[in-house]
């Protein structure tokens, strides 16, 4: 996981965050601290299912504690815009830490 200068380059960029409990949250990184607590704006959670398309749950301004983050990655907005999430089927992610 990137911290410090690694995350600094992602401020004001759209990122995808996978949490320890298997949630996928996408939003614009607005800030972070030394404990990798992050602030996302215009965020939503993507809920995956094998039976129906991806559900988007609007979260808005959202804070994620650093100790609950497994992976942070930059989102390719152009590629993401071409995805048809309503037809995408996938198993939900399992929790990383039980």
Secondary structure by P-SEA (a helix, b strand, c coil): ccccccccccccbbbbbbcccccccbbbbcccccccbbbbcbbbbbbbbccccbbbbbbcbbbbbcccccbbbbbaaaaaaacccccccccccccccc
